[in-house]
């Protein structure tokens, strides 16, 4: 009666955690938002690769959130002072 499709499905909780992380990054700086977004997307890609290798259900959060939080702190603590310092000193890359 009902057809089930075999596909990749993410739960609502995954999107809530992703949006909270990107929202927190948006409160600080646009460069941090881009870094967190790209880290979350690459974490989802890694999860999909592991899903194709393992052939069993895997949680979508651990890799994406770990990369997102790591890139949040790295961008906020390391990249932002470097970029602001070099742009105020008029140093071209």
N, C-alpha and C positions, 0 to 999 in steps of 0.2 A: 504494500500500500504506500508506504513512505520510502522515498529514495534517499539514501545517504550517500553523500559524495565523499570520496577520500581526498582530503586536502589538508592544508595547514590552517589551523584555526588558533587565534590568540584570544585569550580571555579578556574580559573588561578590566580586570585587576592589573594586567600587564600594561595596558594603555594608561591607567591611572598613575602607576609608578613612573612610567616614562614621562608623562606630562608634568608630574610634580618635579622631577629632576630638571627638565628643560625650563619649567616655570621658575624654579629657584635660580637657575643660571641666568634667566632673563632679568631678574631683579638686579643683577650685578653688571653684566657687560655683554655686548653683542658677540664678541669673539668667543666668549665662554659658551654662549648658546650654540654657535656653530660647532664648537668642539664637542659638546655633549651630544648634539644631534648626530654628528658623524660617528661618534663612539657607539651610540645606541644602535644605529643602522649597521655598523660593522659587527657589533655583538649579535644582532639578529642574523646576520649572514653566517657568522661562525656557528650559531645554534642550528641553522638550516643545514650547514655542511655536516655537523655532528649527527643531525637527525637522519641524513641520507646514509651515513656510515653505520650508525648503530641500529637503525631500523626499529626503534622503539620510541615511545613517548618521552620527551624531554621537557623540562621546564624552560620557559623562554626568558625568565628574569635574570638568573645568576650572571651569565656572561655579559649581557647588555648593561645591567646596573653596575657591575664591577668596573667595566670599561668607562661607563658614563661618569661615575663618581671619581675614578682615577683621573680622567681627562678634565673634569671640573676643577679639581684641586690643582692639577698641574698647570692648567691654563690660568687659573686665578692667581696662583702663587708664583709661578715662574715666567710664563709668557707675557702676562699683562704688564708687570713692571719693566720687563725688557723692551717691549714694544713702545710703551709710553716714554720710557727713558730715551730710547733711540729716536723717537719722533720729536721729542722736545729739544734734543741736541741736533736735530736736522741731519742725522746720519742716514744715508741712503743705503739700501741693501744691494 
